[in-house]
C-alpha cells in the first residue's frame, strides 16, 4: 500500500500553510530588524498624538478627533512604506526574481507583506487607543473602540495597493522619497493633521479626491465627528482604489516576469 500517495493532499496543504506562515514570520522579523522602518512606523503617530492630542489639547473633542485621524495616518505609513520601499528594494536586490525561481506558494510573498502591514497597523491603532484613553481622556463605548480599531486596520488595504504600485515603479533608493511625496501631502490634504475647516477653502474642497480622506471619514464616523456623508460612498472609493492599484501593480510585475 502506498501510504505516501494517500498522505499527499493533506501534507501538501500543510506544507503550503507552513510555507506562507514562515514567509510572514521572516517578513515580520526582517522589518523589526530594520529600525528605519519599524521605529518611524510605530513611534511617529504616537509622538504626534502626544504633542497635539495630549500636550496641546485645550479641551473639546480634539483628542477624540486626532485619535481617529492619526490612526489613519499611522496605518497609511505602515502600508505605504511596508510595500513601497521593501518591494522596490527587493526588486533592486533580485529577490523577486529569486522568489519566482523557488518553490514558494503563489502569492506567499505579497500575502506576507500584506500581513505585516496589517499587523503594524493593528499595533499602531492599539497604542494610540491606549494613549487616548489614559492621557487624553477619550471616552468611547467598547463597541466604538473595537469598530475604530477595525476601521483603521482594514483601511490599510488601499494604501498597501498604492505602496505596491510605487514599489514596482521606483528604485530602492528612490522609493522612500516617492512614498513620502505621496504620504505627507495626502495626510495634510485629507485633514489628518488639522481639521479641513483649518485649511484654505480650495484645498478643503479637493479633500474627497484623496483615499485618505475617505478612510478618515470612516474613522471619524465611529466617533461621531465625520462630515455626514454615506458610508457606502467611502467604502466604494476605497475598494476602487485598492482593486485599481493592485491590478496596475500586478500588470507591471507580470511584464517584468
N, C-alpha and C positions, 0 to 999 in steps of 0.2 A: 504493500500500500504506500502510495506516495504522499506522505504527510505534508511535505513542502508545498505541493500543489494546492492542498486544501487550506493551508495557512496563509497563502499568498495574499488574498484580498484584504484580510484583516491586518496582516503585517504591513501591507502596502499603505493602508490608510493610517496606521500608527506611525509609520516612517514619515509620511507626508506631514502629519501633525507635528511630529517631533522636529522635523527639519524647519518648519515655519516658526515653532517656538524658539528653537536655537537661533534662528536668524534674528528674531525680535530681541532675544536676550543679548546677543552680541551687539546689536544696534544700540540698545539701551546702555550697555557698558561703555561702548565707544563714545557715545555722546556725553556720558558722565565724566569720562576721562578727557574731555575736550572743554576746558574751562571757558574758552572763548564763546562756546555755545551755551553750556549749562548755566554759568553764573549770570550772564545778562538775561537769559530767558526766565530764570526763576526770580532774580532779585530786582530787576528794573521795575516791573509793575508794582512790586511791594514797596520799593523806595518812593516811587511817585505817589502811591496811595498814602504812605506815611506822611509825606510832605504836604500834599494838597487835601487829602481826605481826613487827616488827623491833625497835624500841626497847624494848618492854616484854616481849619474848619471853624467858621464863625456862627455855627448854628444852622437851623433849617434842615434840608434834606440833602446837603452836599455829600455827606458820607455815603448815603444810600445811592445817589446818582452815580458817584465815582466808583462805587463797588461794581455796579453794572457795566460801566463803560471801560474801566481799567481791566476788568475781567476779559472783555473783548480785546483790548489792547494786548494783554498778556498772551492769549491763545493765538492771536494773529502772529505774534513774534515766534512762538513755538512752531507754528505751522510753516510760515514763510522761510525761516532760517533752517528748520529741520529738513525741509525738502530742497529749497532753492540752493542753499550753499552746499549741502552734503552731496546732492545729486551732481552738481557741477564739478565738485572735487573728485567724486568717484569717476566721472567721465574722463577728467584730465588724467587720472592715475590708471586708467584702463580697467577699473574694477567692473564696470558694466559689461565690457567685452568678456572679461573672465567669468562673470556670473552666467552669461549665455553659454559658455563652454562647459560649465559644471552641471552635474545632475541635480540642480536646485529646482524645487517645485515651482511651477508657473505662478508668477505674481508674488512669490515669497519676499522678494526684495522690496517691492513697493508696499506690501502689506506690513512689513516690519517697520518701515519708515512712518507709515500712517499710524501704526500702533504707538510708536514712540511720540509722535506729535500729539496724539490724543492723550497719552499718559502725562506728558509735560503740561498740557493744557489743563488736565484734571488737577494736577498738583498746584499750579498757579492759582486756579479758581478757588481751590480749597484753602490755600494760605491767605488769599485776600479775604475770604469769608471769616477766617479766624481773626484777622486784624480788624475787620469791620465790626464784628460782634464784640470784641474785647476792648478795643481802643477808640473806635469811632461811635460807639453806642448805637449801631444799626440794629433795629429790632424787626425781624421778619418771622412769619409763621414757618413751622417746619416744612410745609409743602412748598413755600416760596423759596427757602434755601435750596431744597432739592431741585426745584424747577430751574432756578437760576444756574445752578451747577451744570445741569443737563444742557441748558441752552448754550452756556459758554463752551462746553466740551464739543457738542455736536456742531456748533458754529465754526469750529476749526476746519471742517472739511473743505469749504470753498477756498480757504487760504492754503490748504495742502495742495489743492489743484493748481492754484496760481504759482505757488512755490515750485511745484514740479515743472511747470512750463518754463519758469525762469531758469531752472536747473538744466533744461535741455537747450537753452539759448546761450547762456553766459558761460565764460570760463570760470575755473575755480577761483582765480584771483579777482575777477570782476564781479562775481555773484554777490558777495556781501554788499558791495556798493549799489548794485542794481536792486537788491532786496530792500535796502534802506531807502532808496529813492521811491520805492513803492510803499513801504511800511509806514514811514513817518508822515508823508503827505496824506495818505489815506486816514491815518489816525486823527490828524488835525482837522481835516476837511469833513470828517464824519461826526464831529462833536464828541470825540472820546476824551480829549483833554479839557475842553471847555464846552459848555452848552452852546448849541447852534445860535442861540439868541445873542451870544457874545461875539459872533463872527460878523463880518460885513454881509449885508443882505444878499449880494450877488453870490458869495460863496455858500451861504446857508441854503439858497435856492437850489444849488447844484448837489447838495448832500445826497439826495436819493439816487444819484448816479452810481455811488460807490457801494460795493457789497458790505463794507464795514459799517455803513450807516444802517443797513437792514439788520445786520447781526446785533448792533447796539440797540435798535428799536425793539427787537425781541427780548433782549435782556432787560431793557427799561420797562417793558410791558409787565414783566414779572413783578417789579417793584412799584408799579403804578405811576411811572413818570415818563411814559412814551408819548408820541405825538398823536396817538389815537388812530393810526392807520391800520388796515386789516392785517391780521397775522398771515393770511394766505398770500398776500402780496409779498411780504418779506421772505417767507419760506420759498415762494416761487422764484424770486430773484436769486436767492442763494443756491437753489437747485440748478438753475440755468447756468450760473457761474461755475459751479462745481463740475457739472457734466461737460460744459463747453471747454473748460481749460484742461480737464483730463483727456478729452478727445484730441485737443490740439497737441498736448504733450505726448500722447500715445502715438500720434501720427509722426512726430519728429523722431521719437525713439525707434519706431519701426523703420523709418527711412535710414537711420544710422545703422540699424541692424542688418 
